[in-house]
Every structure is written in C-alpha cells, then in structure tokens.
Amino acid sequence: MAISPSQKRYLRSLAHDLHPVILLGAKGASEAVVKELDLALSHHELVKVKLSGGDKEEREEQIRILLEGTGAENVQQIGHTVVLFRRNQDDPRLALPR
C-alpha cells in the first residue's frame, strides 16, 4: 500500500515527538533487528529507528534491508534517524487522512 504525500506529511507530524524504538549497533541491520522491528511495527505502526554510524551509502543499505525485511515504507530520513510506517491490517491504530 503506497501512502500519498499528504499522508506522509501527517505521519511525519506524528513522528516528531517519538523517540527511537530500535537502535542499530555496530553490526547494523541484522536478522534479529529486522524481527524486532517487525514486532514494533505490528504494535505501533509508526516507528522511529536510529541507524548506526557510517557513511551515507551504509545508512541507505541499512534502510533498504529494514524495508525489505518488514514490508514497511520510509516516511522520513534525517541524518541517522529514519521513520518507518506499516499499516496493521488486523488492528489499525492510526487513522490516515485520505
């Protein structure tokens, strides 16, 4: 499900006050991190992730692994922090504008 630009804007406003739920360490985006993120997305739908250090290409690779592993969408990336969204089909928690 692709989210529209207005929905992204709304999700960014909701994510502003969130603290990172997932913190990537030196090993980066491992299989265990992807599983933990999957659980967090199922529960919260909107999650902020703090990426490990490294250059821009390394951070983009970490984001790609997280997105492919969870089926989430990238709402926003600022520096080492990325906001991900995935709708919970069974019990939606966030009401998105149309």
RATA-V389013 format. One record per run of one state. SS is the DSSP state (~ for helix, > for strand, _ for the rest). FROM is the first residue (numbers start at 1). LEN is the number of residues. If there is no record, write none. Layout:
BEGIN
SS|FROM|LEN, SS|FROM|LEN
END
This chain:
BEGIN
_|1|4, ~|5|11, _|16|6, >|22|2, _|24|7, ~|31|14, _|45|1, >|46|5, _|51|5, ~|56|15, _|71|2, >|73|6, _|79|2, >|81|5, _|86|13
END
